[in-house]
Each structure stands twice: as C-alpha cells, then as structure tokens.
Amino acid sequence: MADELDGTAWLPVIGKALAYLCVQHVSQNDPERVSSLLDKVKFLEGIGVPKGDAALILGSTAKSVATLESRKRGAANGRKKTKR
C-alpha cells in the first residue's frame, strides 16, 4: 500500500510518455532530423531511453529495430546480398 502511494510505480510510465512527446515535438518542428523509425530510436537513445523501450514507445519491437540497423550497416558496408 505504501508503494502505491509514493508514486514510484508511475515514474517509468511518465518518463516514457514524456519521451514520446519529445519525439513527436521534434518530428513536427524538424522533420528531417527524425525522418525514419531508426532516427527516432537514435534520438530517444540520445536522451537516455534504452533501445528496447524506444522501440516500444514508437510502436515497434527491439528486433525490428535491430533488423533495420543491420540493413543500414549492410548497405553502408557495401556488402552484396547473398541468396539463401
């Protein structure tokens, strides 16, 4: 009962809500800065949100963000796509 009254259970919820509002504000005022999902995740990581939480805040999963990162790195490295 004491834990419910002191409000510490709500701090992560409030923090994630504020992080979402920050991303939305930046995407409206400076759309080139956070144009893609990966850019938005990097922005949230920059303000201290873990990658998994950032993906969830943006309506995605950590695995899909990791896939986007690996695709971007693969394109940057110039690797050829291999057939499976």
OpenMM code with the backbone's topology and positions (N, CA, C; nanometers):
from openmm import Vec3, app, unit

residues = "MET ALA ASP GLU LEU ASP GLY THR ALA TRP LEU PRO VAL ILE GLY LYS ALA LEU ALA TYR LEU CYS VAL GLN HIS VAL SER GLN ASN ASP PRO GLU ARG VAL SER SER LEU LEU ASP LYS VAL LYS PHE LEU GLU GLY ILE GLY VAL PRO LYS GLY ASP ALA ALA LEU ILE LEU GLY SER THR ALA LYS SER VAL ALA THR LEU GLU SER ARG LYS ARG GLY ALA ALA ASN GLY ARG LYS LYS THR LYS ARG".split()
positions = [
    Vec3(0.0816, -0.1185, 0.0000),
    Vec3(0.0000, 0.0000, 0.0000),
    Vec3(0.0868, 0.1262, 0.0000),
    Vec3(0.1956, 0.1230, 0.0753),
    Vec3(0.2837, 0.2397, 0.0797),
    Vec3(0.3506, 0.2630, -0.0549),
    Vec3(0.3835, 0.1540, -0.1276),
    Vec3(0.4452, 0.1686, -0.2595),
    Vec3(0.3507, 0.2351, -0.3585),
    Vec3(0.2235, 0.2067, -0.3481),
    Vec3(0.1266, 0.2660, -0.4391),
    Vec3(0.1091, 0.4150, -0.4137),
    Vec3(0.1260, 0.4573, -0.2912),
    Vec3(0.1030, 0.5960, -0.2561),
    Vec3(0.2194, 0.6877, -0.2874),
    Vec3(0.3409, 0.6351, -0.2890),
    Vec3(0.4543, 0.7243, -0.3113),
    Vec3(0.4767, 0.7577, -0.4586),
    Vec3(0.4159, 0.6857, -0.5503),
    Vec3(0.4207, 0.7220, -0.6915),
    Vec3(0.5382, 0.6686, -0.7694),
    Vec3(0.6261, 0.5910, -0.7098),
    Vec3(0.7431, 0.5432, -0.7833),
    Vec3(0.7054, 0.4459, -0.8943),
    Vec3(0.5917, 0.3805, -0.8823),
    Vec3(0.5485, 0.2889, -0.9878),
    Vec3(0.5116, 0.3644, -1.1148),
    Vec3(0.4758, 0.4909, -1.1018),
    Vec3(0.4338, 0.5700, -1.2170),
    Vec3(0.5495, 0.6404, -1.2869),
    Vec3(0.6644, 0.6467, -1.2258),
    Vec3(0.7758, 0.7197, -1.2853),
    Vec3(0.8172, 0.6667, -1.4227),
    Vec3(0.8288, 0.5342, -1.4430),
    Vec3(0.8625, 0.4866, -1.5781),
    Vec3(0.7544, 0.5198, -1.6816),
    Vec3(0.6310, 0.5148, -1.6406),
    Vec3(0.5210, 0.5469, -1.7324),
    Vec3(0.5276, 0.6938, -1.7727),
    Vec3(0.5487, 0.7791, -1.6763),
    Vec3(0.5587, 0.9226, -1.7042),
    Vec3(0.6795, 0.9519, -1.7922),
    Vec3(0.7917, 0.8866, -1.7635),
    Vec3(0.9120, 0.9065, -1.8436),
    Vec3(0.8933, 0.8652, -1.9889),
    Vec3(0.8278, 0.7511, -2.0113),
    Vec3(0.8046, 0.7052, -2.1484),
    Vec3(0.7063, 0.7960, -2.2213),
    Vec3(0.6071, 0.8462, -2.1495),
    Vec3(0.5120, 0.9386, -2.2114),
    Vec3(0.5811, 1.0683, -2.2519),
    Vec3(0.6677, 1.1184, -2.1660),
    Vec3(0.7413, 1.2403, -2.1998),
    Vec3(0.8370, 1.2171, -2.3162),
    Vec3(0.8995, 1.1006, -2.3214),
    Vec3(0.9890, 1.0691, -2.4336),
    Vec3(0.9109, 1.0655, -2.5640),
    Vec3(0.7915, 1.0071, -2.5613),
    Vec3(0.7071, 1.0033, -2.6811),
    Vec3(0.6711, 1.1456, -2.7243),
    Vec3(0.6348, 1.2293, -2.6286),
    Vec3(0.6010, 1.3674, -2.6616),
    Vec3(0.7204, 1.4424, -2.7189),
    Vec3(0.8398, 1.4153, -2.6685),
    Vec3(0.9615, 1.4778, -2.7237),
    Vec3(0.9823, 1.4404, -2.8692),
    Vec3(0.9669, 1.3124, -2.8998),
    Vec3(0.9852, 1.2671, -3.0384),
    Vec3(0.8803, 1.3303, -3.1299),
    Vec3(0.7565, 1.3346, -3.0851),
    Vec3(0.6516, 1.3946, -3.1664),
    Vec3(0.6775, 1.5432, -3.1890),
    Vec3(0.7244, 1.6116, -3.0871),
    Vec3(0.7536, 1.7542, -3.0996),
    Vec3(0.8679, 1.7787, -3.1993),
    Vec3(0.9727, 1.7002, -3.1883),
    Vec3(1.0866, 1.7159, -3.2799),
    Vec3(1.0455, 1.6793, -3.4221),
    Vec3(0.9647, 1.5746, -3.4381),
    Vec3(0.9251, 1.5343, -3.5738),
    Vec3(0.8345, 1.6386, -3.6396),
    Vec3(0.7629, 1.7161, -3.5605),
    Vec3(0.6807, 1.8228, -3.6182),
    Vec3(0.7639, 1.9466, -3.6501),
    Vec3(0.8569, 1.9801, -3.5619),
    Vec3(0.9337, 2.1034, -3.5803),
    Vec3(1.0573, 2.0864, -3.6681),
    Vec3(1.1135, 1.9667, -3.6722),
    Vec3(1.2338, 1.9411, -3.7516),
    Vec3(1.2244, 1.8016, -3.8134),
    Vec3(1.1380, 1.7844, -3.9150),
    Vec3(1.1129, 1.6505, -3.9691),
    Vec3(1.2344, 1.5829, -4.0311),
    Vec3(1.3310, 1.6593, -4.0801),
    Vec3(1.4498, 1.5982, -4.1391),
    Vec3(1.5369, 1.5315, -4.0327),
    Vec3(1.5292, 1.5803, -3.9110),
    Vec3(1.6135, 1.5278, -3.8032),
    Vec3(1.5725, 1.3870, -3.7629),
    Vec3(1.4436, 1.3595, -3.7609),
    Vec3(1.3930, 1.2274, -3.7212),
    Vec3(1.2946, 1.1775, -3.8267),
    Vec3(1.3455, 1.1563, -3.9461),
    Vec3(1.2578, 1.1206, -4.0575),
    Vec3(1.2190, 0.9729, -4.0593),
    Vec3(1.3020, 0.8865, -4.0052),
    Vec3(1.2721, 0.7437, -4.0092),
    Vec3(1.2600, 0.6879, -3.8678),
    Vec3(1.2123, 0.5659, -3.8591),
    Vec3(1.1997, 0.4997, -3.7302),
    Vec3(1.3361, 0.4862, -3.6630),
    Vec3(1.4363, 0.4527, -3.7398),
    Vec3(1.5705, 0.4362, -3.6850),
    Vec3(1.6242, 0.5686, -3.6297),
    Vec3(1.5957, 0.6787, -3.6981),
    Vec3(1.6368, 0.8098, -3.6483),
    Vec3(1.5677, 0.8433, -3.5170),
    Vec3(1.4401, 0.8075, -3.5074),
    Vec3(1.3656, 0.8343, -3.3845),
    Vec3(1.4193, 0.7513, -3.2681),
    Vec3(1.4545, 0.6266, -3.2956),
    Vec3(1.5130, 0.5421, -3.1912),
    Vec3(1.6468, 0.5996, -3.1462),
    Vec3(1.7280, 0.6435, -3.2397),
    Vec3(1.8577, 0.7035, -3.2046),
    Vec3(1.8377, 0.8309, -3.1224),
    Vec3(1.7362, 0.9099, -3.1561),
    Vec3(1.7062, 1.0298, -3.0798),
    Vec3(1.6697, 0.9946, -2.9362),
    Vec3(1.5827, 0.8950, -2.9203),
    Vec3(1.5423, 0.8537, -2.7865),
    Vec3(1.6590, 0.7956, -2.7075),
    Vec3(1.7455, 0.7217, -2.7756),
    Vec3(1.8651, 0.6700, -2.7077),
    Vec3(1.9536, 0.7854, -2.6611),
    Vec3(1.9567, 0.8915, -2.7389),
    Vec3(2.0370, 1.0080, -2.7031),
    Vec3(1.9886, 1.0778, -2.5775),
    Vec3(1.8594, 1.0678, -2.5480),
    Vec3(1.8082, 1.1305, -2.4258),
    Vec3(1.7974, 1.0297, -2.3119),
    Vec3(1.8533, 0.9098, -2.3316),
    Vec3(1.8652, 0.8146, -2.2220),
    Vec3(1.7646, 0.7024, -2.2171),
    Vec3(1.6837, 0.6851, -2.3209),
    Vec3(1.5862, 0.5752, -2.3235),
    Vec3(1.6541, 0.4521, -2.3829),
    Vec3(1.6454, 0.3365, -2.3177),
    Vec3(1.7038, 0.2146, -2.3748),
    Vec3(1.6394, 0.1795, -2.5095),
    Vec3(1.7159, 0.1116, -2.5934),
    Vec3(1.6714, 0.0815, -2.7292),
    Vec3(1.5402, 0.0027, -2.7317),
    Vec3(1.5259, -0.0958, -2.6453),
    Vec3(1.4037, -0.1752, -2.6414),
    Vec3(1.2830, -0.0917, -2.6034),
    Vec3(1.3004, -0.0040, -2.5051),
    Vec3(1.1911, 0.0845, -2.4645),
    Vec3(1.1593, 0.1858, -2.5738),
    Vec3(1.2625, 0.2349, -2.6414),
    Vec3(1.2412, 0.3306, -2.7504),
    Vec3(1.1587, 0.2672, -2.8619),
    Vec3(1.1879, 0.1441, -2.8937),
    Vec3(1.1111, 0.0750, -2.9973),
    Vec3(0.9653, 0.0597, -2.9545),
    Vec3(0.9432, 0.0231, -2.8305),
    Vec3(0.8060, 0.0078, -2.7822),
    Vec3(0.7314, 0.1401, -2.7794),
    Vec3(0.7988, 0.2469, -2.7422),
    Vec3(0.7370, 0.3796, -2.7405),
    Vec3(0.6905, 0.4175, -2.8802),
    Vec3(0.7671, 0.3786, -2.9808),
    Vec3(0.7357, 0.4143, -3.1191),
    Vec3(0.6460, 0.3131, -3.1887),
    Vec3(0.5997, 0.2125, -3.1143),
    Vec3(0.5077, 0.1154, -3.1721),
    Vec3(0.5760, 0.0061, -3.2523),
    Vec3(0.6986, -0.0246, -3.2187),
    Vec3(0.7748, -0.1263, -3.2894),
    Vec3(0.8314, -0.2244, -3.1868),
    Vec3(0.9212, -0.3098, -3.2333),
    Vec3(0.9869, -0.4038, -3.1422),
    Vec3(1.1374, -0.3850, -3.1517),
    Vec3(1.2062, -0.4315, -3.0500),
    Vec3(1.3521, -0.4210, -3.0495),
    Vec3(1.4133, -0.5024, -3.1632),
    Vec3(1.3515, -0.6150, -3.1952),
    Vec3(1.4034, -0.6998, -3.3027),
    Vec3(1.3919, -0.6310, -3.4390),
    Vec3(1.2815, -0.5616, -3.4630),
    Vec3(1.2670, -0.4933, -3.5914),
    Vec3(1.3640, -0.3764, -3.6028),
    Vec3(1.3903, -0.3096, -3.4919),
    Vec3(1.4892, -0.2015, -3.4930),
    Vec3(1.6276, -0.2583, -3.5206),
    Vec3(1.6588, -0.3726, -3.4601),
    Vec3(1.7882, -0.4364, -3.4855),
    Vec3(1.8010, -0.4767, -3.6320),
    Vec3(1.6928, -0.5229, -3.6916),
    Vec3(1.6938, -0.5589, -3.8340),
    Vec3(1.7191, -0.4359, -3.9201),
    Vec3(1.6527, -0.3255, -3.8883),
    Vec3(1.6753, -0.2018, -3.9638),
    Vec3(1.8200, -0.1555, -3.9518),
    Vec3(1.8763, -0.1670, -3.8320),
    Vec3(2.0160, -0.1277, -3.8131),
    Vec3(2.1110, -0.2154, -3.8936),
    Vec3(2.0843, -0.3460, -3.8948),
    Vec3(2.1729, -0.4354, -3.9692),
    Vec3(2.1614, -0.4120, -4.1189),
    Vec3(2.0421, -0.3813, -4.1653),
    Vec3(2.0258, -0.3496, -4.3084),
    Vec3(2.0982, -0.2216, -4.3440),
    Vec3(2.0902, -0.1228, -4.2560),
    Vec3(2.1587, 0.0032, -4.2831),
    Vec3(2.3100, -0.0159, -4.2815),
    Vec3(2.3597, -0.0942, -4.1861),
    Vec3(2.5034, -0.1217, -4.1809),
    Vec3(2.5475, -0.2009, -4.3028),
    Vec3(2.4655, -0.2943, -4.3472),
    Vec3(2.4994, -0.3746, -4.4646),
    Vec3(2.5091, -0.2896, -4.5889),
    Vec3(2.4188, -0.1939, -4.6023),
    Vec3(2.4227, -0.1046, -4.7176),
    Vec3(2.5429, -0.0116, -4.7086),
    Vec3(2.5766, 0.0302, -4.5879),
    Vec3(2.6903, 0.1203, -4.5711),
    Vec3(2.8220, 0.0480, -4.5956),
    Vec3(2.8268, -0.0803, -4.5653),
    Vec3(2.9499, -0.1561, -4.5850),
    Vec3(2.9679, -0.1998, -4.7302),
    Vec3(2.8639, -0.1906, -4.8093),
    Vec3(2.8739, -0.2296, -4.9483),
    Vec3(2.8717, -0.3793, -4.9707),
    Vec3(2.8215, -0.4534, -4.8736),
    Vec3(2.8165, -0.5988, -4.8901),
    Vec3(2.7109, -0.6354, -4.9938),
    Vec3(2.7383, -0.7428, -5.0642),
    Vec3(2.6398, -0.7932, -5.1582),
    Vec3(2.5391, -0.8778, -5.0841),
    Vec3(2.4189, -0.8766, -5.1360),
    Vec3(2.3163, -0.9622, -5.0763),
    Vec3(2.3410, -1.1051, -5.1214),
    Vec3(2.3349, -1.1953, -5.0270),
    Vec3(2.3569, -1.3360, -5.0610),
    Vec3(2.2246, -1.4083, -5.0688),
    Vec3(2.2188, -1.5058, -5.1560),
    Vec3(2.0979, -1.5865, -5.1673),
    Vec3(2.0984, -1.6892, -5.0577),
    Vec3(1.9807, -1.7160, -5.0074),
    Vec3(1.9687, -1.8165, -4.9011),
    Vec3(1.9011, -1.9390, -4.9514),
] * unit.nanometer
topology = app.Topology()
chain = topology.addChain("A")
for resn in residues:
    res = topology.addResidue(resn, chain)
    for name in ("N", "CA", "C"):
        topology.addAtom(name, app.Element.getBySymbol(name[0]), res)
